Amino acid sequence: MEKRELPNSTLILVFGILSIIGCCCYGIPGAIFGIIALVMAKKATEIYSANPEQYTGFQNVKAGRILAIIGLVLLGLSIIAGIIAIFMLGGVDEVRQMQEEILREYGG
């Protein structure tokens, strides 16, 4: 019997990569790509586990899953760092005042 490519294995890898890029650059889209990649990887793993001799491309699924996890962890760390930064600057009110001063100063 000829081996077939595991469904969505390349797409899972691409979504894993996009989750890292998205979490580092844009935030929420990276989280969406990461969650979708994890869900798709779970389904692909179940398919592969049922008949591993019939499919190829499981390495892409594993790599995509790992990249999605890394992207979500990076997003979580950046959110935590943002919250810590706000409190180190004196709280939300202080940050708002700083933003207003910057906007006034630069004509916004």
Secondary structure by P-SEA (a helix, b strand, c coil): cccccccaaaaaaaaaaaaaaaaacccaaaaaaaaaaaaaaaaaaaaaaaccccccaaaaaaaaaaaaaaaaaaaaaaaaaaaaaaaaaccaaaaaaaaaaaaaaacc
